[in-house]
Each structure stands twice: as structure tokens, then as C-alpha cells.
């Protein structure tokens, strides 16, 4: 398999056609094996994956230290090919509670200083606030990142989970490389306004949640027991009748995948890949076998008939339940 590359917008770096989202190695989806997590990052780099995505609040710094450990242990050539994307700004309590977002310029620089230390790198490739701080104009937050770019601490400015108006305001302040936002077969809210806006401005998209936190991976079952620390135990799409309905969509998708001789996860990822060369799907694999399955999506070609069948099986808006609990939805513009 030859890893294809894609561009994070007209001002961003060339990266692999798939990126590795590392959040689940540290938080929100139950226990993870540290050695297997490091091995998975190494396997991704060896396969040609260059984009590693994290947040400074994933495990309260744990995830950045994990990536730093993996990069230090990787061969020099693989370490140098890595492009690390970092989200910042989410405030956490010692008990793991969520306390809001901080996009003040001084906070931006403070967060960056700690991330550079935990990652063990001299620059961050893409830096972005995780959610808009309602008390700080986006121009001020982006302006602070732009100063970090000028100083060499950051290479490119990104955005995360913001709407078209905020994207335009940010882009008028400094060059924006890409927008990270949820996008999958069952999360298509960006298609009406956000996707046209970023394409007009030459901003790429890194799509997270392409398997909807495992919901449309083909591996999730209705009887699965979720731990108290697992985000999905609170996610509306994984509850009661919503889960039953959504797993029905997965079974409809499974029939199409089986006809093509691929897995449900592979066809779901391939669908996101088919949406444009300016979209880089992030896969949240925590194990090498799941990574290998995800990479297989690069070999899946979807023709017009396949895409029509997929749209009929899982039409836009078909999912039951919001993608986040109500309290977290309030922080989203998209």
C-alpha cells in the first residue's frame, strides 16, 4: 500500500491521506494499553501516516507525553515525517470535570509552552483552540497563535468546531490552514455552510469522528457494557432507542460493505475520503489491528453506484440523537 497525501489547505502542510487521532489512547473511551498505544503510533508512522492529532487536555497532558514518548523511540526518519496537530483551551478540574474554554492571548502562549515541553518538540505543526471561547474574540485568539508562528513555535494555524462566520473572521486575521470538525456518514452538518466556506477560503478539513466513536465501525454491539469514564455512556447516539436505530443503519451499511468484500469501518472511512482531496479523515485506532483495518480504506474505491447505495442506506440526517450531550452541544457553532 502506498500512502497518498493531501494538503491541509492552501497554507498548510502536505500530510498523509489518513491521520491518527490519539485521544482514545489517554481518555474518554475506557482503559488503553500504553505499550500498545506507542506501538500503534509507530505502526502508523511506518505505514506512512504523518498527521498525529492530540489535545493538551486529553488525559490532562497524558496524551501529549505519550506522543512525545513514541516520537523519541521512533527511527529518526519516521520522527521527522510526523506532523503534530494540537488543540488547546479546554479547562479541566482534578476530577476530570470540564470547566470551559480559555482563548485569551496570554493563555494561548502559556498552553503552547507546556505542550512543547510535554511533546518534546521545538514547534507544533498545527495549533488550534478546541472550542470557541465565547468571552474572547476569535481575532485575539488567532492573533496570539500568529505571534507564535512568527516566533517559530508554531507552523500553521487551525480552527476547531466553529461556524462559517467565525471561520471568515479568523481567516481575515491570519492565514488558516485547516478546520478540524466532526464529519461522517451520520454527522453531515458541515455540508450546508461550513464546507463551502472553507473551500472558498482555501482551508482544508481534518475530519474527526469518521466512525462516530465506534458507532459505525461495525464492531459496536447493543449489549456492550461501557465504563463510567467512557464518553459513549453519556452520548445521546448510544442511548436506548437511539442506539437501536443507529445500529440498524450500520447493518444496512454492512450489506453494502460485504458486497464489496470490505469491512463496515473501511467503507465508512472510504466515504469520507471520497468527499474531496481537501478532507483528511482522522482515525482513532488504539490498537494495531484496528489501525490496519482503517488503512485498508485507502484501497477501497467507491464508484457512483456505491455512493448512491450508501446514501440510500444512510441518508443525511438519518442518525438518532445529537453527537454530544446538551451541555457540550452548547459550546459548538457547527
N, C-alpha and C positions, 0 to 999 in steps of 0.2 A: 504494500500500500504506500502510495506517495501522498504525503500531506499537502493539500492545497493551501494557499494563503489568501487572505483577504485584508482589506485596508480598513482601519478604524477612521474612516472619513478622509477628507482631503488634507487635513493637517495632522493626522495620526499615523502611527506606525503600521507596517505590514505585520500581520500576525497569522497564526495558523487558522485554518477554516473552522476548527473547534477550539474552544478554550476550556480550561479546567476550573470550575468553581470549587473552592476548597472549604467553604463554610462548614459543610457537614462533617468535616474531619475534626471539628472542635466544638460544635454547638448545634442545638435545636433539633437534631434528629437521632437522639439517643447516643449510647456509648459508641466510640470509634476506637480502633486499634492504632496506636501511634506508629508502630513499626510498619503496619500495612499501609497507613496513610503516606508515610515517607516513600515506601516502595511504589505506591501508586503515582505519586508526583514524579518519581524517577522514571517509571514506565511511560508516563505521558511525555516527558521530555525526550526520551529515547525514541518515541513514535513520531516525534516532530511537532508536538504541541508546544507552542511558545507562550501562550497567554495564560497566566495564573491569576485568578481573581480572589481577593480577600477583603476583609474589613477589619479595622483596628479594634472593633468591638466584638468580633467573633471569638467567643471564649475569653473576652476581656484581654486580648493580646496573645492568647494561646495560638491562634491560627497564624499570625504573623511569625511568631517564633518557630512554629512547625515548618512553615515555608522556608524560613531562614536556615533551619537545620538541614532541610532537604537540599537546598541550593549549595550549602557548604560541602555536602557529601557527594554532590553530583560531579561528573567529569567537567573540566573547565569549559569545554566547547558547549556542553549542554547548559551549563550555568549561564554562559554568556548569551545564549539564544533566548533565555527567559525574559518575558515582558510582564512585569507585575503591576496589576491594577488594584488600587486600594481605595476603599470607601472609608470616610471618617464622619464624625459629627454626632453619632448616636451616643447618648449618655446612659450609663448603666449604674445600677446600685450594686453593693456587695452581694446581695441576694439574687442578682441577675435581672432585677426589675428594669424596665425601660423608663427613662426619666425625661425624654425629649431630645431635642437636637440643638447643636450649637454651631452656628456658621459665622461667628464673629471673626474678623481677620486675625486677632491675636490667638484665638483658639485654633484656627486653621494651621497656623505656623507651629503651635505647640503640639497638636496632634501629629503633624508631619515629622517633627523632631523625634518623637517616640517611635513612630513607625519605622523610620530609617534605622534606628538602633535595634529594634526587635527583628527586622528583616535582615540586618547585616549588610545593607547595600548603601551605595553613595548617592543613589537617586531612585525615585519612584517613577515608573513609566507613565502611568495614567492615575491621576488623583482626582477624587470627586467627593462631594458631600453626599451622604447616603440618602437623605431626605431634605427637602427644603426647610430651612429654619424660618418659621413664619414671622419672627421678630427681626430678621436681618435681610435687607435687600440682597437679591442674588448677585447684583453687581459688586457688592462689597466682598462677598464670599469668593466669587470668581476672581476679583481683583487681587485678593490675597494669594490665591493659587498662582496667578500670573506673576506675582513677585517671586514666588518660589521657583517658577520656571526661569525667570531672569537670573536667579542666583544659582541655577544648576541643580537644585534639589529635586525638581520635578521636570519631566519631559513634556507631558501633554495634559491638558485639562479635560476632564469628563464631567458628565452630569448623571444623575440617577433619579428615576421615578418623578419626573417633572413634566408639566404640560407644555403645549406649544408656545404659549405666551412667554413663560419663563425661559424656554429654550432660546427664543428670539432675543430676549433681553440679555441673556448670558452671552450669546454669540456677538452681540453688539459691543460687549465689554472686552472680550478677548477671544482668540481662536479656540473653538471647542472641537475636540477630536471625536468624541462619541457620547452616546446616551446609553446608559445601562438601564434596562427596563424589562419587566416580565412579558414574555411573548411565547405563546404556544398554541396548539390547536384549540385549546379551551380557554385561552386568555388572549383575546384578539383586539382589546380595546385601543391599541395604538394605531390601528389601521385607518381610522377616520380622519384624525387631525395630526397626530404626532408624527407618524411615519412620513406623510407628505412634507411636513415642516423640516424634519431633519434632512430629508433628501434635497429639498430646495437649498438648504444651507451647507450641504456637503459634509454632514455629520454622520458618522457611522453608528451602528447599533450593536451593542453586545446584549444578547437576549438571555436572560436567566429564566429559570423555571420551565425549561423546554419540555420537561417530563412532569411538570406540575407537582414537584416534590414527591415524585414516585407514583403519583396517582395514575398517570397514563403510561407508566413504564411497562405494563403487562405483568409486573411482579407483585403488585399490591392486591391483597385479598380482603374481603369483608370481615373475616374473623381475626384479622391481625390485631394483636394487642400492642398498644402504644404506651410508652412510659410517660411519666408526668412531665419530664423535660422535653418531650418531643412536640415540636410546634404543631404537628398534624393533629394532636389530641385536642387542639383548640380551633383548628382551621375549619371554617364552615363547609368546605367541599368534602371533608372527610367525616361528616356527621350524619347519622341516621339515614333518612330517605335521600338526602343529597348524595351520600356515598353510593347508595344502591343505584341511583340514576346515573351517576358518573361512571361507575364500573360497567354499566350497560353500554355506555359509549365506547369504553375500552374494548368490550367484546365485539362490537361492530367493527372497530379498527383492527382487531386481531384477525378477523376473517380476511381482510384485505392484505394484511401482512403475511399470513400463511399462504395466500395465493402467489405472493411474490417470493416466498421462501426466505423471509426475513423476520425479525422479531418486532413486537409492538414498539419497543423503545426505538429501534432503528428507523422504523417508518415515521414515528413522531418527530425524531430529530431531522430526518431527511426532509420532512415537510417544511421545517423552519429553514433549513439550508436552501430550499427551493424558492424562498420568498425574496431572495436578492443577494448579490455578491457583497452588499454593504452590511449584511447581518451576520454576526458571528455568534453561534449558539454556545452557551456555557453548559457543560455537563457536570453534574455534581457527584461524580463517581467517588466513592470512598474506598473501593477495592479494585484490584487489578482486573478481575473478571468483568466487573461492570464497566470499567474503562474500555476493555477490549470490545465489549458489545457496542458501546457508544461509538467507538472509532469505526466499527463496521458500517455505520450510517453513511460514511463517506463513499462507500461503494454502491450505495443504493441510488438508482436513477428513477425518478418519478416522471412518467410521461403524462400527457394531457388526460388520458383515460384514468390513470391512477389518481391524479389530483381531483378529478371530478368525483370519483368513488369516495375519496377521503372526505371531501366536502359534504357529500350526501350522508356519510356515516356520522360525521362530527361537524355539523354546520356551525357557523359563527353564532355565538350566544347560547350554545346548547348546554353548557355546564350549569349545574345547580349549585348555588351558593357563591358568596363572594370569595375572592382569593386570599383575603386576610380577615381576621375578626374586626368588628366595627371600630374599635378604638384605634387600630392601626390603619384602617382604611381612611380615617380622618386626616392622616398625615400624607396621603397620596394625592397628587394632582391629576394623575393619569387614570 
